[in-house]
């Protein structure tokens, strides 16, 4: 039993041990399971740690670097950071200036001062950005050589520095201020244009071709204060390579102002072409205007622009302001003036053209000194060449016509004389010495005298060609007086001599006397007093005689007045004199007759048929005879030809170089 008991106890112990072992095993299994689960969860964390190990290694690498390299790194970094910080500070200051660059009109000096500071700041940035970049390059190289940073970090830094280095190109450097400088300069150009436009006032003009009164009016130049502002603006814009743009603005505004001043003169005729006119005579009015308009444009408009260009651009050198002026002159009409002259030279040859060529030459010669001064610079080479070409064409064309003039004068002899007794189209004098060849004065004098003789022969032929002898006498009187008046006191007149002038003056007086005797001098004969003094036949008989004689007088007067009302005496002095002689020959006799016998017919019911004209009416009609008709051309115009002849032989040795 005892053994059995011990056996039971032993069995129980074994069971307990088994239970305990079971619990321990179960607990171990649970721990193993928990450990496996924990290990399973730790896998990704280990992978993350594994990935972070290189960066951690790079982070602690400086600690592992050489001690001396670590100590030197501080100095390298400080040298790189200093310039970079200064650049950043200036960059911030640049953008702080933006508010002060709003409108130059309000305060131009202040605006220019701020703009100058902006330029200096940008210049600092441009100069020092490169230095800062160089220091950054150095520190990167140092870090890389001494393995003091990871490769990725160095790569990112290198990309940033490369971007900074590329910004140092000219195109990119302009973006350092975000376009602030360009915007400020654009505003300054706008202010330059505004100042010019607001103070450029066209010269008030009238369309009248007579510029005598207007010639003393000069266009108002810009105020001194405005010129100073323009110069200050130009200085800043030139610093920023915008001078050419300013010149373009200046030329545009001032050219527009000159064109506006000339617009009232109606210069459309300058564009006329050869197919648009038949001959020079059809545009002679334009040629006369051309000389006046050219003189006005040169002496007043271009002169003013020349002075103003000098005032505004003087600081920038002769080439700049002369170039500016030449562009204004070319764009506002000087080339068109010269082209018109060239067009005239290309028209067909005739004697009238010779006079017009002389007019053109006289106009150019009158402006010779002005042309040389205004257009003598290298910038005006086109104007100089066109002027020289025009002068050569004028000289060559005039000389060619002159040397053919004798033949043309002789050919005119076959043409009927003027139907109104006027002066025919006869032209004298042009100078062969204007060509670039040796002048032979004897040849010229001989040719001039031959032409004068041919003209005299023409006059003699034409005088005999009239069927109406009275008209023939009027024609002869006109032409002999014309030659006398317009050649006397000239170089040609000196060649002809005093006897020649006395002869033509005598001829003029002779034909005037014959004209008066054979025409108006016969009218008083119709107012005879014969048979009326004593009224021997009674009052009725006297009245009939007065009526008959007044009727005959009226018929003769009407017929003669009608015929001669279309005749012309072109010279005013001669016309006044011949009309006065006619009045003296007719009116006193008529007045006396009407005072004595007018009452005999005034009470008659048909008195108006006989007392047809009052004394005053008769005198007015006779005083208005022989007036030139509008549009009628007389070849020798007193003022024009006198000037030509007076300047004639004295100018024989003048060459084209005299003008330009």
VOMI-105827 format. One record per residue (C-alpha): z, y, x; residue number from 1; chain. Coordinates in steps of 0.1 Angstrom, whole numbers, plus 5000, padded with zeros to 4 digits. Layout:
REM VOMI-105827
      w      v      u     k   c
      Z      Y      X   NUM   A
...
//
This chain:
REM VOMI-105827
      w      v      u     k   c
   5000   5000   5000     1   A
   5009   5021   5029     2   A
   4976   5015   5045     3   A
   4959   5021   5012     4   A
   4977   5053   5009     5   A
   4967   5063   5044     6   A
   4932   5053   5035     7   A
   4932   5076   5005     8   A
   4945   5105   5025     9   A
   4919   5099   5051    10   A
   4892   5098   5024    11   A
   4904   5130   5009    12   A
   4903   5147   5043    13   A
   4867   5136   5048    14   A
   4857   5149   5014    15   A
   4873   5182   5022    16   A
   4856   5183   5055    17   A
   4823   5175   5039    18   A
   4829   5203   5014    19   A
   4837   5227   5041    20   A
   4807   5216   5061    21   A
   4786   5220   5030    22   A
   4799   5255   5025    23   A
   4794   5263   5062    24   A
   4759   5250   5061    25   A
   4752   5269   5029    26   A
   4765   5300   5044    27   A
   4744   5295   5075    28   A
   4714   5290   5055    29   A
   4720   5322   5036    30   A
   4726   5340   5068    31   A
   4694   5325   5082    32   A
   4675   5335   5051    33   A
   4690   5370   5053    34   A
   4681   5372   5090    35   A
   4646   5360   5083    36   A
   4642   5386   5056    37   A
   4655   5413   5079    38   A
   4632   5402   5107    39   A
   4603   5403   5082    40   A
   4612   5439   5072    41   A
   4616   5449   5109    42   A
   4580   5440   5117    43   A
   4563   5472   5106    44   A
   4590   5493   5121    45   A
   4584   5476   5154    46   A
   4547   5483   5150    47   A
   4555   5520   5144    48   A
   4578   5521   5174    49   A
   4551   5505   5194    50   A
   4526   5531   5183    51   A
   4550   5560   5191    52   A
   4558   5547   5225    53   A
   4528   5564   5243    54   A
   4537   5598   5229    55   A
   4573   5593   5237    56   A
   4563   5583   5271    57   A
   4541   5615   5274    58   A
   4570   5635   5262    59   A
   4593   5623   5289    60   A
   4566   5623   5315    61   A
   4574   5659   5327    62   A
   4609   5645   5334    63   A
   4593   5619   5354    64   A
   4569   5644   5372    65   A
   4575   5657   5407    66   A
   4604   5681   5408    67   A
   4584   5708   5427    68   A
   4555   5706   5402    69   A
   4580   5711   5374    70   A
   4595   5741   5391    71   A
   4560   5757   5397    72   A
   4549   5751   5361    73   A
   4570   5780   5349    74   A
   4553   5806   5370    75   A
   4519   5794   5360    76   A
   4528   5795   5323    77   A
   4543   5830   5326    78   A
   4511   5843   5344    79   A
   4490   5829   5315    80   A
   4512   5841   5287    81   A
   4515   5878   5300    82   A
   4478   5888   5297    83   A
   4474   5868   5265    84   A
   4503   5886   5249    85   A
   4489   5920   5260    86   A
   4455   5911   5245    87   A
   4472   5902   5213    88   A
   4491   5934   5212    89   A
   4460   5955   5216    90   A
   4441   5934   5191    91   A
   4468   5942   5165    92   A
   4466   5979   5175    93   A
   4428   5978   5169    94   A
   4432   5968   5133    95   A
   4459   5994   5129    96   A
   4433   6021   5135    97   A
   4412   6011   5105    98   A
   4430   6034   5081    99   A
   4423   6064   5103   100   A
   4385   6058   5102   101   A
   4379   6065   5065   102   A
   4356   6096   5064   103   A
   4344   6118   5093   104   A
   4336   6146   5069   105   A
   4372   6153   5062   106   A
   4383   6157   5099   107   A
   4355   6151   5124   108   A
   4375   6159   5155   109   A
   4402   6135   5144   110   A
   4377   6109   5135   111   A
   4360   6111   5169   112   A
   4394   6109   5186   113   A
   4404   6077   5168   114   A
   4369   6063   5174   115   A
   4373   6069   5211   116   A
   4407   6051   5211   117   A
   4390   6022   5193   118   A
   4363   6021   5219   119   A
   4389   6021   5247   120   A
   4409   5993   5230   121   A
   4378   5972   5225   122   A
   4369   5979   5261   123   A
   4404   5967   5271   124   A
   4400   5936   5250   125   A
   4366   5929   5265   126   A
   4379   5934   5301   127   A
   4412   5915   5297   128   A
   4403   5886   5274   129   A
   4384   5871   5303   130   A
   4414   5874   5326   131   A
   4437   5858   5300   132   A
   4413   5830   5296   133   A
   4411   5825   5333   134   A
   4449   5822   5335   135   A
   4449   5797   5306   136   A
   4422   5777   5324   137   A
   4445   5776   5355   138   A
   4475   5764   5337   139   A
   4455   5737   5319   140   A
   4441   5726   5353   141   A
   4477   5725   5367   142   A
   4491   5705   5339   143   A
   4462   5681   5341   144   A
   4464   5676   5379   145   A
   4502   5670   5378   146   A
   4501   5647   5347   147   A
   4524   5670   5329   148   A
   4509   5667   5294   149   A
   4492   5640   5274   150   A
   4455   5639   5273   151   A
   4451   5646   5236   152   A
   4472   5677   5239   153   A
   4452   5689   5269   154   A
   4419   5682   5251   155   A
   4430   5704   5221   156   A
   4440   5732   5245   157   A
   4406   5729   5263   158   A
   4387   5732   5230   159   A
   4407   5764   5221   160   A
   4401   5780   5255   161   A
   4364   5771   5253   162   A
   4361   5789   5220   163   A
   4377   5820   5235   164   A
   4353   5819   5265   165   A
   4323   5817   5242   166   A
   4336   5848   5223   167   A
   4330   5868   5255   168   A
   4292   5868   5250   169   A
   4278   5902   5239   170   A
   4271   5891   5204   171   A
   4305   5876   5199   172   A
   4324   5904   5217   173   A
   4312   5928   5189   174   A
   4333   5907   5165   175   A
   4366   5912   5183   176   A
   4373   5941   5159   177   A
   4359   5923   5128   178   A
   4330   5948   5126   179   A
   4353   5978   5125   180   A
   4334   5997   5153   181   A
   4300   5992   5138   182   A
   4313   6003   5104   183   A
   4328   6035   5120   184   A
   4296   6042   5138   185   A
   4275   6038   5106   186   A
   4297   6064   5090   187   A
   4292   6087   5119   188   A
   4254   6083   5116   189   A
   4258   6091   5079   190   A
   4277   6123   5087   191   A
   4250   6133   5113   192   A
   4224   6129   5085   193   A
   4245   6149   5060   194   A
   4251   6178   5083   195   A
   4214   6180   5091   196   A
   4202   6177   5055   197   A
   4227   6202   5040   198   A
   4218   6229   5066   199   A
   4180   6223   5068   200   A
   4166   6248   5043   201   A
   4128   6251   5039   202   A
   4114   6286   5045   203   A
   4105   6303   5012   204   A
   4067   6307   5011   205   A
   4040   6319   4987   206   A
   4006   6304   4983   207   A
   3989   6336   4994   208   A
   3968   6332   5025   209   A
   3980   6366   5037   210   A
   4010   6358   5059   211   A
   4014   6392   5072   212   A
   4047   6399   5055   213   A
   4060   6364   5058   214   A
   4052   6363   5095   215   A
   4083   6383   5103   216   A
   4106   6358   5085   217   A
   4119   6331   5108   218   A
   4134   6299   5094   219   A
   4172   6300   5096   220   A
   4185   6278   5124   221   A
   4215   6256   5121   222   A
   4249   6274   5124   223   A
   4265   6272   5158   224   A
   4294   6252   5144   225   A
   4271   6226   5129   226   A
   4252   6223   5162   227   A
   4285   6217   5180   228   A
   4294   6190   5154   229   A
   4260   6173   5159   230   A
   4264   6174   5197   231   A
   4299   6158   5194   232   A
   4285   6131   5171   233   A
   4256   6124   5194   234   A
   4280   6120   5224   235   A
   4299   6092   5207   236   A
   4268   6075   5193   237   A
   4251   6077   5227   238   A
   4281   6060   5243   239   A
   4275   6031   5218   240   A
   4237   6029   5224   241   A
   4228   6046   5192   242   A
   4210   6077   5205   243   A
   4175   6065   5194   244   A
   4188   6060   5159   245   A
   4201   6096   5158   246   A
   4167   6109   5171   247   A
   4150   6090   5143   248   A
   4173   6106   5117   249   A
   4168   6140   5133   250   A
   4130   6137   5133   251   A
   4130   6125   5097   252   A
   4151   6153   5083   253   A
   4136   6182   5103   254   A
   4101   6170   5097   255   A
   4107   6168   5060   256   A
   4120   6204   5062   257   A
   4089   6217   5080   258   A
   4066   6199   5056   259   A
   4085   6215   5027   260   A
   4080   6249   5043   261   A
   4042   6244   5047   262   A
   4037   6228   5013   263   A
   4033   6262   4995   264   A
   4004   6270   5018   265   A
   3982   6244   5001   266   A
   3970   6227   5033   267   A
   3950   6200   5015   268   A
   3918   6214   5031   269   A
   3930   6200   5065   270   A
   3921   6166   5053   271   A
   3885   6175   5044   272   A
   3858   6153   5059   273   A
   3822   6160   5069   274   A
   3807   6142   5038   275   A
   3827   6165   5016   276   A
   3809   6197   5025   277   A
   3773   6207   5031   278   A
   3776   6232   5059   279   A
   3801   6254   5076   280   A
   3793   6283   5052   281   A
   3807   6263   5023   282   A
   3841   6260   5040   283   A
   3842   6293   5058   284   A
   3871   6305   5036   285   A
   3891   6274   5048   286   A
   3883   6282   5084   287   A
   3897   6318   5080   288   A
   3929   6303   5064   289   A
   3931   6277   5092   290   A
   3935   6304   5119   291   A
   3963   6322   5099   292   A
   3981   6290   5090   293   A
   3979   6276   5125   294   A
   3993   6308   5139   295   A
   4021   6309   5114   296   A
   4030   6272   5120   297   A
   4030   6276   5157   298   A
   4048   6309   5161   299   A
   4074   6304   5135   300   A
   4079   6269   5123   301   A
   4072   6249   5155   302   A
   4088   6276   5176   303   A
   4120   6273   5156   304   A
   4120   6235   5158   305   A
   4114   6237   5196   306   A
   4145   6259   5200   307   A
   4166   6238   5177   308   A
   4157   6206   5195   309   A
   4167   6222   5228   310   A
   4200   6234   5213   311   A
   4210   6201   5198   312   A
   4198   6177   5225   313   A
   4200   6198   5257   314   A
   4229   6178   5271   315   A
   4208   6146   5270   316   A
   4180   6158   5292   317   A
   4145   6174   5289   318   A
   4128   6141   5281   319   A
   4150   6135   5251   320   A
   4147   6168   5234   321   A
   4110   6174   5242   322   A
   4103   6139   5229   323   A
   4121   6147   5197   324   A
   4102   6179   5193   325   A
   4068   6163   5200   326   A
   4075   6137   5172   327   A
   4084   6165   5147   328   A
   4052   6185   5156   329   A
   4030   6154   5153   330   A
   4045   6144   5120   331   A
   4044   6178   5103   332   A
   4008   6188   5108   333   A
   3997   6200   5142   334   A
   3975   6169   5146   335   A
   3959   6177   5112   336   A
   3952   6213   5122   337   A
   3934   6201   5154   338   A
   3915   6174   5134   339   A
   3902   6200   5110   340   A
   3889   6220   5139   341   A
   3872   6189   5152   342   A
   3856   6183   5118   343   A
   3841   6218   5119   344   A
   3826   6211   5153   345   A
   3810   6179   5140   346   A
   3792   6197   5111   347   A
   3755   6204   5113   348   A
   3743   6233   5135   349   A
   3734   6266   5120   350   A
   3739   6303   5130   351   A
   3769   6306   5107   352   A
   3786   6278   5125   353   A
   3784   6298   5157   354   A
   3806   6325   5142   355   A
   3830   6299   5129   356   A
   3833   6282   5162   357   A
   3841   6316   5177   358   A
   3868   6321   5151   359   A
   3883   6287   5160   360   A
   3882   6296   5197   361   A
   3897   6330   5191   362   A
   3926   6314   5171   363   A
   3933   6289   5199   364   A
   3930   6314   5226   365   A
   3954   6337   5208   366   A
   3979   6309   5208   367   A
   3972   6297   5243   368   A
   4005   6308   5258   369   A
   4024   6293   5228   370   A
   4006   6260   5231   371   A
   4013   6258   5268   372   A
   4050   6265   5263   373   A
   4056   6244   5232   374   A
   4033   6214   5239   375   A
   4031   6215   5277   376   A
   4055   6187   5284   377   A
   4047   6150   5291   378   A
   4060   6141   5256   379   A
   4032   6161   5240   380   A
   4003   6145   5259   381   A
   3985   6135   5226   382   A
   3986   6170   5213   383   A
   3974   6183   5247   384   A
   3945   6158   5248   385   A
   3934   6167   5212   386   A
   3936   6204   5220   387   A
   3915   6200   5251   388   A
   3890   6179   5233   389   A
   3887   6205   5204   390   A
   3882   6234   5229   391   A
   3855   6214   5247   392   A
   3838   6206   5214   393   A
   3840   6243   5203   394   A
   3826   6255   5236   395   A
   3798   6230   5239   396   A
   3788   6234   5203   397   A
   3788   6272   5204   398   A
   3768   6271   5237   399   A
   3743   6247   5222   400   A
   3738   6269   5192   401   A
   3735   6300   5213   402   A
   3708   6287   5235   403   A
   3688   6276   5204   404   A
   3696   6309   5186   405   A
   3664   6327   5197   406   A
   3643   6300   5182   407   A
   3663   6301   5150   408   A
   3660   6338   5148   409   A
   3622   6336   5153   410   A
   3620   6309   5126   411   A
   3639   6332   5102   412   A
   3610   6356   5104   413   A
   3591   6332   5081   414   A
   3618   6334   5054   415   A
   3616   6360   5027   416   A
   3640   6389   5032   417   A
   3672   6391   5010   418   A
   3663   6401   4974   419   A
   3692   6425   4972   420   A
   3684   6444   5004   421   A
   3715   6430   5021   422   A
   3719   6421   5058   423   A
   3704   6387   5066   424   A
   3723   6359   5083   425   A
   3719   6369   5120   426   A
   3743   6359   5147   427   A
   3748   6370   5182   428   A
   3766   6360   5214   429   A
   3783   6330   5228   430   A
   3791   6323   5264   431   A
   3776   6296   5286   432   A
   3803   6301   5312   433   A
   3828   6283   5289   434   A
   3812   6251   5301   435   A
   3823   6237   5334   436   A
   3793   6250   5353   437   A
   3785   6280   5375   438   A
   3778   6310   5354   439   A
   3746   6329   5358   440   A
   3752   6363   5341   441   A
   3716   6374   5345   442   A
   3704   6345   5325   443   A
   3729   6352   5297   444   A
   3721   6389   5296   445   A
   3684   6382   5294   446   A
   3689   6357   5266   447   A
   3711   6382   5246   448   A
   3685   6409   5249   449   A
   3657   6385   5239   450   A
   3677   6376   5208   451   A
   3683   6413   5199   452   A
   3645   6420   5203   453   A
   3638   6390   5181   454   A
   3662   6403   5154   455   A
   3645   6437   5155   456   A
   3612   6421   5151   457   A
   3625   6401   5121   458   A
   3638   6433   5105   459   A
   3605   6450   5110   460   A
   3587   6420   5094   461   A
   3611   6418   5065   462   A
   3610   6455   5058   463   A
   3572   6452   5053   464   A
   3576   6421   5032   465   A
   3591   6438   5002   466   A
   3568   6447   4973   467   A
   3592   6473   4962   468   A
   3591   6501   4987   469   A
   3624   6516   4975   470   A
   3642   6482   4981   471   A
   3624   6480   5015   472   A
   3639   6514   5025   473   A
   3674   6503   5013   474   A
   3671   6471   5034   475   A
   3659   6490   5065   476   A
   3688   6515   5061   477   A
   3714   6487   5058   478   A
   3702   6468   5088   479   A
   3696   6496   5112   480   A
   3731   6510   5104   481   A
   3746   6475   5107   482   A
   3732   6470   5142   483   A
   3743   6505   5151   484   A
   3778   6502   5139   485   A
   3787   6467   5150   486   A
   3772   6467   5185   487   A
   3783   6502   5195   488   A
   3812   6501   5218   489   A
   3807   6465   5227   490   A
   3796   6448   5259   491   A
   3763   6440   5243   492   A
   3760   6476   5233   493   A
   3765   6486   5269   494   A
   3736   6464   5278   495   A
   3713   6480   5252   496   A
   3720   6516   5262   497   A
   3726   6549   5243   498   A
   3689   6554   5236   499   A
   3689   6522   5216   500   A
   3717   6534   5194   501   A
   3703   6568   5189   502   A
   3670   6552   5177   503   A
   3688   6530   5152   504   A
   3709   6558   5139   505   A
   3678   6579   5134   506   A
   3661   6550   5116   507   A
   3691   6547   5094   508   A
   3691   6584   5084   509   A
   3653   6583   5079   510   A
   3653   6553   5056   511   A
   3683   6567   5037   512   A
   3665   6600   5031   513   A
   3633   6582   5020   514   A
   3653   6559   4997   515   A
   3670   6588   4980   516   A
   3639   6609   4977   517   A
   3617   6581   4962   518   A
   3643   6569   4937   519   A
   3672   6590   4924   520   A
   3658   6622   4938   521   A
   3631   6620   4911   522   A
   3655   6620   4882   523   A
   3663   6658   4881   524   A
   3625   6664   4876   525   A
   3629   6650   4841   526   A
   3653   6678   4832   527   A
   3629   6707   4835   528   A
   3638   6740   4820   529   A
   3602   6751   4816   530   A
   3595   6765   4781   531   A
   3632   6766   4772   532   A
   3644   6798   4788   533   A
   3631   6823   4762   534   A
   3628   6797   4733   535   A
   3593   6811   4730   536   A
   3584   6784   4705   537   A
   3615   6788   4684   538   A
   3647   6769   4682   539   A
   3631   6738   4666   540   A
   3605   6736   4694   541   A
   3632   6740   4720   542   A
   3652   6712   4704   543   A
   3622   6689   4705   544   A
   3616   6697   4741   545   A
   3652   6690   4751   546   A
   3652   6657   4731   547   A
   3619   6646   4748   548   A
   3632   6655   4783   549   A
   3666   6638   4778   550   A
   3648   6607   4765   551   A
   3626   6606   4795   552   A
   3656   6611   4818   553   A
   3676   6584   4800   554   A
   3648   6559   4802   555   A
   3642   6566   4839   556   A
   3679   6564   4846   557   A
   3684   6532   4827   558   A
   3654   6515   4844   559   A
   3665   6526   4879   560   A
   3702   6518   4874   561   A
   3693   6483   4860   562   A
   3671   6475   4889   563   A
   3694   6488   4916   564   A
   3727   6474   4901   565   A
   3719   6441   4918   566   A
   3712   6457   4952   567   A
   3739   6457   4979   568   A
   3750   6481   5006   569   A
   3776   6459   5024   570   A
   3792   6485   5046   571   A
   3817   6505   5027   572   A
   3813   6538   5046   573   A
   3776   6537   5042   574   A
   3778   6527   5005   575   A
   3802   6556   4998   576   A
   3780   6580   5016   577   A
   3748   6570   4998   578   A
   3765   6570   4964   579   A
   3778   6604   4971   580   A
   3744   6617   4979   581   A
   3730   6602   4947   582   A
   3758   6618   4927   583   A
   3751   6652   4943   584   A
   3714   6648   4936   585   A
   3717   6639   4899   586   A
   3751   6649   4884   587   A
   3751   6687   4890   588   A
   3716   6691   4875   589   A
   3726   6669   4846   590   A
   3758   6688   4840   591   A
   3741   6722   4841   592   A
   3713   6710   4818   593   A
   3738   6696   4792   594   A
   3759   6728   4793   595   A
   3728   6749   4786   596   A
   3709   6727   4761   597   A
   3733   6700   4750   598   A
   3743   6720   4719   599   A
   3707   6719   4707   600   A
   3709   6682   4701   601   A
   3746   6676   4695   602   A
   3744   6687   4659   603   A
   3715   6664   4653   604   A
   3722   6632   4635   605   A
   3706   6612   4663   606   A
   3722   6631   4691   607   A
   3736   6599   4706   608   A
   3701   6588   4715   609   A
   3696   6619   4736   610   A
   3730   6629   4748   611   A
   3736   6593   4758   612   A
   3759   6598   4788   613   A
   3787   6622   4794   614   A
   3788   6638   4828   615   A
   3819   6618   4837   616   A
   3803   6585   4827   617   A
   3772   6592   4847   618   A
   3792   6600   4878   619   A
   3812   6568   4875   620   A
   3781   6547   4871   621   A
   3764   6561   4901   622   A
   3796   6558   4922   623   A
   3799   6521   4915   624   A
   3764   6512   4927   625   A
   3756   6487   4955   626   A
   3789   6468   4955   627   A
   3788   6434   4972   628   A
   3788   6405   4947   629   A
   3816   6379   4948   630   A
   3805   6349   4969   631   A
   3776   6367   4985   632   A
   3775   6362   5022   633   A
   3766   6388   5048   634   A
   3763   6375   5083   635   A
   3777   6405   5101   636   A
   3812   6411   5089   637   A
   3823   6443   5105   638   A
   3858   6434   5116   639   A
   3850   6399   5127   640   A
   3819   6407   5147   641   A
   3834   6438   5163   642   A
   3862   6417   5177   643   A
   3838   6391   5190   644   A
   3815   6415   5206   645   A
   3843   6435   5222   646   A
   3857   6403   5236   647   A
   3822   6390   5245   648   A
   3810   6395   5280   649   A
   3846   6403   5292   650   A
   3853   6366   5284   651   A
   3822   6352   5301   652   A
   3841   6336   5329   653   A
   3868   6320   5308   654   A
   3869   6282   5308   655   A
   3886   6256   5288   656   A
   3916   6256   5311   657   A
   3925   6291   5297   658   A
   3939   6275   5265   659   A
   3956   6243   5277   660   A
//
